[in-house]
Amino acid sequence: MKKIKKILLFLFLLVLTIVLVGTFYIRFFFANETIEELFFYATNGAKNADIGVYLTAIGITLPFLIVCLFALWALYNNVLINKTISADITFLKKKKLKFQVYPIKIIMNHKIIFSIILTIFVGAIAFYNLDGLNFAKNNLTESKFIEMNYANPKDTKINFKKHNNLILIFVESLETTLFTKEQGGDWDYEVIPEMYDLLLDEDSIYFASDNKVSGMNNLYSTTWTTGSIVSNTSGLPFKIPISSNSYHSSNFLQGAYSLGDVLKDNGYYNELISAARTSFGGIKEYYTKHGKYKIIDSDNLRKYGFKYDDYTRSYWGVNDKYLFEMAKERLSKISKNTKFNLNLITIDTHANDEYIGNYSVKKFKTKNENAYATTSKLIFEFVNWVKEQPFYKDTTIVIIGDHPSMHKSAFEGHEYYKRRRYNVIINPVVTTNHTKNRTFTAVDMYPTILASIGAEIDEDQLALGVNLFSDKKTLSEKYGLDFMNSELTKKSLFYDDKILGSDYGKMILSNKNKSKDNNRNDK
């Protein structure tokens, strides 16, 4: 019986230690991520990441976990020494106070009470580290912001005066912070000069939140890969209920009408090539539901005649070099007989597990900078290759940084609220002089991308996004970015009902059923 008690005590302390160390790890290494984003990653396909991602996290946290676990075990079991340590204190020259220093008497005599206090203490720290107060507050407050400002794309007249092909590249964690201070960024030296050159290309246009090159503002529920892809192509934030265990559905965001839907309905062929596995984060379901994209990733490369070996792999799927090699081969085929929309998703610059291969730049001190420098070169070379192809004259290239980097130490000293995402549109059908000092977010890219390939949009708005080529104010310009962010953090019954639709109820019901099962197991 004594042995069982010790085992149970050890497991109890282990769980508390994992919670304590784990939430501190999240707080320090993912300081700019919301609890929704972290929960979504944890429950939507994180198992598809390379084991190296987890080994890195374990390597960082394990020493702290061992120290904390040993310290707690020592408090409960007096394992440091075999005798009791006491202290004598004399005060007022007469009185003496003798007390036990170790083991701590109150813990030894009241272990159950101490365990309850310890659990509450660790829970409170975890709640603070995960910003639980704001999350609870936002989910108990309803907002009608989305409902009042939503322009339903299904009911909006979209007329194509020209049908340019589209190449849309989502670049992992690409932000304008990485430009030099002279260029308008926040770096002391050049890391991604090619991406800067693309902004200045005679065929290019880009939008800035200042009078230089600072890019897209960060909007709630759009600052991780899936959230970014959804918002940039549907004009909506990605607000899934935190209570959901996971979101994998054939009706993924069933109420949305996205870029892929519009292009499919206008005779385009849609294809996605992703460096990361699309089973991660519900990306496969989104692209399948909205546009019936043909999807190519590491799970089906051989089906399309591609390799998956040491030369092509990365931690999350395939590396960026091979991604662009595949893109060239696919473009050579699909460009011959159809209007096409090709989406690419890079991965080598993913924070904390940046991929460095034999082809990579290795002139910088940090792996992070070398990864960015390499992907910058690869994108530049790919764009130049496209420009040499016969289909380029009827093709628009859009390059978007999906979100700011989650790599805290690499961007230490660079204030998060000043960090912006990269954007450039190469060879658009339309142009505008209203490109600088704009307040715009990912949702505005949806109508903007369509306009760039030749679409005329009634009232220049789709969902919550406003066409940046127009003179119309974006919602973040109209209401202010802080107000818009604040409203989007709140619960939206309209979004749950009209966008998530039946999936919302299924997710809630699933959680209730799991809670009931857990209660039965507890009994």
Residue, then its C-alpha position, 0 to 999 in steps of 0.5 A: m500500500k505504501k508503494i502504491k501511495k508513492i507511485l500515485l504521489f509521483l504521478f501527481l507531481l509529474v502531472l503538475t510539473i508538466v503543466l507548470v513547465g509546459t505552460f512556461y515553455i508556451r509563454f516564453f517560446f510562443a509569447n505572441e500566440t493566443i490560446e485559440e491558436l495553440f489549442f488549434y495546433a495541439t488538436n488539429g494534426a500536430k501528430n503529422a509534424d516531424i519527430g524533431v519538432y517534439l524532440t526540440a521542445i523536450g530537449i528545452t524543457l526536460p532539464f527544468l522538468i527534472v529539477c522541478l519534479f525533484a524539488l517537489w519530491a524532496l519537499y514531500n519525502n525529505v530525500l535530500i538528507n537523513k536528518t532534520i535541520s533545525a534553527d535557533i534564533t535568539f532575539l531580545k538577548k533572552k528569548k530563543l526561537k527554535f524551528q524546523v527548517y527541513p523537512i518543512k513541518i507544515i508540509m509533512n503534517h498536512k500533505i493533503i492540504f498542501s497538495i490542494i494548495l499546490t494544485i491551485f497554485v500551478g493551475a493559477i500559473a497555467f491559467y495566467n500563462l495561457d491568458g485564460l482570463n481574456f479567453a474566458k471573457n471573450n467567449l462570454t461576450e457576444s459581438k454582432f460585428i461580423e454580422m453587421n459588416y459581412a458582405n456575402p460573397k455568394d450574393t455579391k456580383i463578381n464579373f471577370k473582365k479578364h481571367n489571369n492565371l493565379i500563382l498564390i504563394f503562402v510563405e511561412s513566417l515571412e515578415t517585413t521586420l527582416f528588411t533592413k532599417e534603411q529599407g523600412g524594416d527592423w534588421d541591421y543587415e540584409v537577410i532577404p534582399e531578394m524579397y525586397d527586390l521583388l517589391l521594387d520590380e517594375d511588374s510589382i505592386y505592394f501595400a504598406s501600413d506606413n510610407k515604406v514597406s511595413g506590410m499587413n497588420n495582424l488580425y485576431s484568428t488570422t495569425w497562424t498558418t491555417g487561420s492565415i490561409v482561411s482569412n486571406t482566401s475567404g475574407l473571414p477570421f478563423k473562429i473555431p470554438i475552443s471547446s472543439n476537440s479537433y476540426h476535420s470535416s468534409n463541410f469545413l467552414q461550410g458557410a464560407y465562399s472562398l477564392g477557390d469557390v469563385l475561381k472554380d465556378n468561373g472555369y479555373y483549375n485549382e491545385l495546391i502544392s504544400a511543403a507541409r502535410t495538409s492533414f495538419g490543421g485542417i488545410k486539406e479539408y478547407y481546400t477540398k471543400h472550397g474549390k475542389y483543389k487537386i492537392i499534392d503533399s508528402d503523403n501522395l508525391r509518388k502518385y504525381g511522379f515525385k520523390y520522397d527521400d532524403y533529398t526532398r524531405s524536411y521536418w514537416g513534409v518536403n523542403d522548399k527547394y523541392l516544393f518549387e521544383m515540383a511547382k515548375e513541373r506542374l506549371s509546365k503541364i497545367s498551363k497548356n490547356t486551362k486557366f489555373n490557380l496554383n497555391l504553394i505553401t512553404i515550410d523551411t522558415h517554420a519557427n524553432d525547427e527551421y530546415i537547413g539542407n545542402y542547398s541552404v545559405k549558411k553565411f549567417k550565425t543563426k539557423n533562423e536567418n539562414a533559413y529565411a535567406t534560402t527561401s528568399k533566394l528560392i522564391f526569387e529564382f522561381v518568380n524569374w523562372v515564371k517570368e520566362q514562361p509563355f504563360y506569364k503574360d496572363t499570370t499574376i503572382v501573389i506572395i504573402g507571409d502567412h503570419p509573424s514568426m513564432h521564434k521569440s529569441a530570433f526576434e527579441g527586441h523587435e516589438y510584436y505590435k510593429r511586426r507586419r506580414y509581407n505582401v507583393i502582387i506581381n503582374p496584376v491586371v489593375t493598379t492603384n496609387h493608394t498603396k502606402n499608409r494603409t490599415f489592412t489585414a489578411v481578410d482584405m487580400y481575398p477581394t484584392i487577389l481577385a481584383s488583381i487577376g481581373a475580377e470586378i467586385d460589386e461594392d468592392q467588398l467580399a465577406l469582411g475584406v475590402n479590395l485594396f485597389s479600390d478607394k473604399k476604406t477597409l473595415s480596420e480603417k473605418y473602425g480602427l484596428d484595435f476595435m476590430n480586433s476586440e470585436l472579433t475576440k468576442k463570440s459571434l452567433f452569426y459566425d457559428d450559425k452561418i459560417l461554421g453551420s452544423d459543424y459548430g453543433k457537432m463540435i459542441l456535442s462531441n465535447k459534451n459526449k466526451s465530458k459524459d464519458n470522462n465522468r462515467n470513467d471517473k465513477 
